[in-house]
Amino acid sequence: MNLLAIDTATEACSAALDCDGRLLERYELAPRQHTRLILPMIEALLAEAGLGFTQLDAIAFGRGPGAFVGLRIAASIAQGLAFAGDLPVAPVSTLAALARLAWRERGESRVLAALDARMGEIYAGAYCIADDGAPVSLCEERVLPPAALAVAGAWFGVGSGWDTYAESLAATLDCRGWLPAAMPRAADIAVLGRQAILRGEGVAAELAQPVYLRDEVAKKLAEQRRG
């Protein structure tokens, strides 16, 4: 299977290509440069692999939570590519991708992923990592003040939420360490997307939607559609 994965949910921009288990990736920390960077990244990956667009079998993208504009960029590109090639799409949680990163880099099996959601809040999710590196969600992903996050057990933290709110999170959680500077990466989204496709969980292009979590964002979108 040749699967292309993209992520623009945070300040990082990345694309990855999974060619039957061989992973290629482009990654750059570039706030507000995602629109300029992501398509050249995709083109460079295909050229490096010696593949044409018609040889892709599936698309995966970081579906959120994350920055509103970034999520729209990734979803729009994933939908456009999938429509053009009649390909299935795997929307992958950015928090789950962070959890897999902590497992991949540190061997951690109980991971609390947190992204800075601004306005004094975080996006958070708790995961147990399976032997194949697949994060199993232990609670619903949510947006909340860091001091309100209460999850029993010992955890390893990952993500920008731990960078901004480490003191608040460490005060209420049993945490044995964290990777505060970590961002979701397309390489992890590619692996999780491949697993989802093989489980038959791919969706049609029009169903590949971002996940915002914040009620006010969903409300604004609904108002725009009514308008």
N, C-alpha and C positions, 0 to 999 in steps of 0.2 A: 504494500500500500504506500502511495506517495501522498502525504498529507502536509498541507501548508498551514501554519499557525501564525497568528498575529496578536500583538497586545499593545494597546495605547492607553491603558486605564489610569496610569500614573505619570509621573514626570519622565519615566523611562519609556522608550520606544523600541520594540523588538519584533523580529520575524524569525521563524524557524521552519525548517523543512525536514520532515521525517520520511526518509526513503527506506522503507522496509527495515526500520530500526536504526538506521544510520542518521544521526542528527547533525544538521548544519544550522547555525544561528548567526544573526546579526543583532547587536544590542547597543543602544546608545542612550545615555542619560541626557535628555535634551528637552527641557520644558518648552512647551508651545511650539515645538518643531515637528510634531508628529505628521502633519499633513505633507510636509516637504520630504520627510525621510522614509515613510513606510513603503511607498511604491518602489523607490529605488532599491530598498532592502530586499523586497520580494524579487525584483528582477535579478539582482546580484545572486541570490540564493539559487534561483532556477538555472542561471548560467553556470554557477559553480557545480551544480549537480548534473549538468548536461541534459536538463529536462525542459520540455515545452509546457505551456499552460495546459494543453490538451492531455498531458500525461498525469495530471493531478487526479486523485481519486476522492479527496475530501478536503474540507476547510475547517479549521478550528479557530476560535477567537476568544479573547478574554472578555467575558460578558459582564464583568463587574462583580462586586461594586467597585466604584472608583470615580474619577472626575467625569462630570457630565459630558463635556465636549469630547474627551478622549474615548469614552464608551461609544458615543455616536460615530466617531471616525472608524473604530474597529468594526462595529456592527455594519456600517454602510459598505465598507470594503468587502467584508465577508459575504454580505448579501449579493453585492455586485458580481464578485467572482463566482459565487455559487450559481447565480442565475445564468451567467454566461456559459458555464460548463455543465450545468444541470447536475451539481454536486451536492451531496449531503453536508450539513454543517453541524459541528459540535460546539455549542456554547459552553465554555468552561469557566467556573468560578475563579476569580482572581485570588480570593482567599485560599481556596484549595490549592492553587498553583504555588502560593507562598508556603503553604504547609509542606508540599512536596519538596520545595527548595530546601527547607530546613532539614528534612529527612535525607535529601541527596548530599548536602554539604556537611551536615553534622551528625547524621545517623539518628536524629530524634524521631521518636514514635508517637509522642503526645505533644501536639503543637497547637498553640493559640495564636492565630494570625490576626493582626490588627493593622488597618490602614488609617491614616489620619484623614478624617472626613471634614475637617475644618469646623468652624462654629462650635468648638469645644467638644466635639464628638469623634468617635471612631467607628469604623466598620469592623466587625469582629466575627470570628468563627472558630470553633474548637474542633480538632480533628485527631483521630487515631489513624496512624499510617499502617496500611497492610504490608505484607511481605513484598508485594510487587511495586510498592511505592504509591499506591492509590490511597488518597486521603478519604477516610470515612467520617462524615460529619456527625458530630455528637450533639449538636444543637443547631437551631435555626440561625442562619446568618442574620445579623441585626446591626442597626446603627443606634448608638447610645453614648452617654457621657462615660469616659473611662472609669470613673469611680463607681459607676453603677454595674460594671461587669463583674459578675460573681459566678465562677465555674469551679466546682469542687475538683480536687486532685492536684497533682503536680504537673507543671507545664513548662514547655520551652516556647518563648515568644519570638515572633518574627514579623517584620513589617514596619512601616513608617509610624504607625501608632505607638510603637515602643520607643521610637526616637523622640517623639513629641511629648508623650505622657508616661514615660517609664516610671516616674515616681508614684503617680496615682495608681498605675496598674500593679506595680510591685507591692503597694501597700495593702491591696485587697486580694491578691492572688498568690498562690504558692508557685513561684517561678524560679527555675534553676538556671536561668540565663536567657539571653535573647540576641537576635540579629537585627538591630534597629535600622540599619541602612538598606536592608534587602527590599527589592522591588519585584513584582511579578515578572517572569520571563517567558518568552514565547516557547523556549525549549521545553519547559515543564508543561505548558499548555498543549504543546504538540503531543507529548506522551499521554497526557490525560485525555486529550481529544481522540487519539488513536484507540485508547481503551474504550471510550464511549461509542465510537463508531463500530468497533468489533462486537460490542454488546447490543448493537442494533438501536442505539439511542440518538443517531443522527436525525436532524430535522430538515425540512425543506427551507429554502432561502428565506421565504416570507415569514417563517416562524423563528428565525434567528434574531432574537431581540435582546437588548441590554437589560441588566438588572440594576436599578438605581438604589433601592431600599428606602430612600427618603420619600415620605408621603408628599411633600410639597412639589417634588420633581414630577411625580406621577400625576399630580393634580394639574400642574402647568401643561403637561403633555395632553391631558384629556381636554383642557380648555382650548388648546391650539387646534386639536382635531375638530372640536365643535365649531370653532371659528372658520 
